[in-house]
Amino acid sequence: MSVTNPKNTSDHMANERTLLAWIRTSIGIIAFGFVIERFSLFMKQMTLIMGRTAMSLHSPAPGYSNMAGMVLVFVGTCLSLFAYIQFKISEKRIDEGVYRPSSLLYLLVTVTVVIVGVFLVLFLSAVS
């Protein structure tokens, strides 16, 4: 890609840094989902090893950890896709000189984090 207007260079570089920040965030969400899902597998194995009676006092409703982990991996993957789309839209608008910030991606991430947070609070309150 060639830059037609050198004064837009810093804007494009800031756009790239923003994309990279969103990609790091999505990797973190994917990793967190993977850890939750693997922990679910660990708990299932421990239940089999120790017997159902020993673990039944401390285990929450079955399947929620697995589901939460898969949802977080999916959300992280979608976030990286949305971040790239937003990057390309911003890149085009910067080149045209009509850039206006869009808060759709920020709104989606905020709502998702709030929903996941509420779910985890309910999940952890069911455990204790």
C-alpha positions in Angstrom: 0.0 0.0 0.0 1.4 3.4 -0.9 0.6 6.5 1.0 -0.6 9.2 -1.2 -0.6 11.9 1.4 2.5 11.9 3.8 0.6 13.9 6.4 -1.8 11.0 6.8 1.1 8.7 7.7 0.7 9.2 11.5 -3.0 8.6 11.2 -2.5 5.3 9.4 0.1 4.2 12.0 -2.3 5.0 14.8 -5.0 3.0 13.0 -2.5 0.1 12.8 -1.7 0.4 16.6 -5.4 0.3 17.4 -5.9 -2.8 15.3 -3.0 -4.5 17.1 -4.5 -3.5 20.5 -7.8 -5.1 19.4 -6.0 -8.2 18.2 -4.1 -8.5 21.6 -7.5 -8.2 23.3 -9.0 -10.9 21.2 -6.1 -13.2 21.8 -6.5 -12.6 25.6 -10.2 -13.4 25.4 -9.5 -16.6 23.3 -6.9 -17.7 25.8 -9.2 -17.1 28.8 -11.9 -19.1 27.1 -9.5 -21.9 26.4 -8.4 -22.0 30.0 -12.0 -22.1 31.2 -12.8 -24.9 28.8 -9.7 -26.9 29.8 -10.5 -26.4 33.5 -13.9 -27.9 32.8 -12.2 -31.0 31.3 -9.8 -31.1 34.3 -12.8 -31.0 36.7 -14.5 -33.9 34.8 -11.4 -36.0 35.0 -11.0 -35.2 38.8 -14.6 -36.2 39.3 -13.9 -39.6 37.7 -10.7 -40.1 39.6 -12.0 -39.1 43.0 -15.5 -40.4 42.7 -18.7 -38.5 42.3 -19.5 -38.1 46.0 -16.2 -36.3 46.8 -16.6 -33.8 44.0 -20.3 -33.3 44.0 -20.2 -30.9 46.9 -17.9 -28.5 45.1 -18.9 -28.7 41.5 -21.3 -26.3 39.9 -24.0 -27.2 37.4 -22.5 -29.4 34.7 -21.6 -28.0 31.3 -21.5 -24.3 32.1 -17.7 -24.1 32.2 -17.4 -25.8 28.8 -20.1 -23.6 27.3 -18.5 -20.4 28.8 -15.1 -21.4 27.4 -16.4 -22.0 23.9 -18.4 -18.8 23.9 -15.3 -16.8 24.9 -13.2 -18.4 22.2 -16.0 -17.6 19.7 -16.3 -14.0 21.0 -12.5 -13.5 20.8 -12.5 -14.8 17.2 -15.3 -12.5 16.2 -13.7 -9.6 17.9 -10.5 -10.0 15.8 -12.7 -10.1 12.6 -14.6 -7.0 13.6 -11.4 -5.2 14.5 -10.0 -5.9 11.0 -13.2 -4.7 9.4 -13.1 -1.5 11.5 -9.4 -1.1 10.5 -10.2 -1.3 6.8 -13.1 1.1 7.2 -10.9 3.6 9.1 -8.1 3.2 6.6 -10.4 4.1 3.7 -11.9 7.1 5.6 -8.5 8.4 6.5 -7.4 8.2 2.8 -10.6 10.0 1.8 -10.1 12.7 4.5 -13.6 12.0 6.0 -12.7 10.0 9.0 -15.3 10.0 11.8 -14.9 7.6 14.7 -17.3 4.7 15.0 -18.3 3.4 18.4 -20.0 0.2 17.2 -17.0 -2.0 17.9 -16.6 -0.4 21.4 -20.2 -1.0 22.1 -20.1 -4.6 21.1 -17.1 -5.3 23.2 -18.5 -3.5 26.2 -21.8 -5.3 26.1 -20.0 -8.7 25.6 -17.7 -8.1 28.6 -20.7 -7.0 30.8 -22.7 -10.1 29.8 -19.7 -12.4 30.4 -19.0 -10.7 33.7 -22.6 -11.1 34.9 -22.5 -14.8 33.8 -19.3 -15.4 35.7 -20.7 -13.7 38.9 -23.8 -15.9 38.7 -21.7 -18.9 38.0 -19.3 -18.2 40.9 -22.2 -17.5 43.3 -23.7 -20.9 42.4 -20.4 -22.6 43.3 -20.1 -21.0 46.8 
